[in-house]
Amino acid sequence: MVAASNYKGKGKAVDDLVAGSSSGMSNNDDDDSDFEEVTQEYLDSLIAQAKQNVARKRLERASVAVGEDEEIRLPEENGAQKLPELDPGRLPPTYITLGKDRRDFPSAVRDVDVEYAEQASSSSSGPAPPLPPKPVNKDGKPLTAKEKKLMKNKTAGPGWFDLPSPDAADLPRLYREVEALRLRNALDPKRFYKREEGEGKGIKGLPKHFAIGTIIPSTTPFGTASHDNLTRAERKRTIVDELVDDAEAKRYAKRKFEDLQGVRGAKGRGTLAKKKALRKPKW
C-alpha cells in the first residue's frame, strides 16, 4: 500500500511538470505574439510622446528662469571701435556762466525751459531759414560728379581744419622746406627726433594734405611787441634762409664741418710724406 501511494504521488508530480511546461510554452508564445504586434505606428507614437516630454521640460526650465535675475548680454562687435572725429562740432552753451573773478557770483544761469518756449514761439511766428545754395562752377552751371570729386580732394575736410592739397608746381619748393624741417636734428646735438615715414623718398614722400604756416607776431599785455618775436632783419622768406642766417646754427655747423674735415684729412692728400717720416729710423 505504501508503494502504491508513492507511485501515485510520483505520477502526480509528473503531471504537474507537464502542466508547468505547457504553461511556460504558452507564455512564450504570447510574448512572441506581442513582439510581432509592434508596428511603425506604435513607434511613431512613442517618438511623438518623447518630443512632447522634451518640450514640456523646456517650458518648465523657461518658467523657472523667468523668476531669477535676468542677464543681458550685448552683442560683441567684430570690428575695432571707431575713433571720434577731431572736430566736435557746435557745442551747446554752458548752464552757468562764471564771473571774471572767483569772488563774483555767476553772471548768467541758463534755463532750458525758457529757451524751449522762446524757440517754439519764434519758430511759429517767423519763417524757416532758406536752404544754402548749391555749388556752381564759373559758368554758373551745377557742378558735375567729377568736379565735386576734385573739389572734395582739394582739402582734407573740416575735421582736419581744411588742410589744402598743394599744386604739383609748388611741390619742389615745398619739398625743400619740408626737408629742412626734417633735418632739424642736425641743428641741435642734444635733441633727437623719430624718423618720419616719408623721409628719404623725395617728393613722393610728402603727405597729400599739408600746409606751412607763418608765426604771427604776438603782443604783450601792454600792447607792445614781445621780445620773443623776430625782428624785421631776422625774418626771411623761407625756412632755409632763416636756418642759414642763424648764428648758433652756423657755429655748430662750422664745428661739425671742421671735425669731419680733420678725420678726412688724416687719410687724404699730403699724408704719405708724414707716414714715411714716421717710419724712417732715427739712427
Helices and strands as residue ranges (DSSP letters): H 2-36, H 40-67, E 96-97, E 108-109, H 112-125, H 145-154, G 158-160, G 168-170, H 171-182, G 183-186, G 202-205, H 239-244, H 247-265, H 272-279
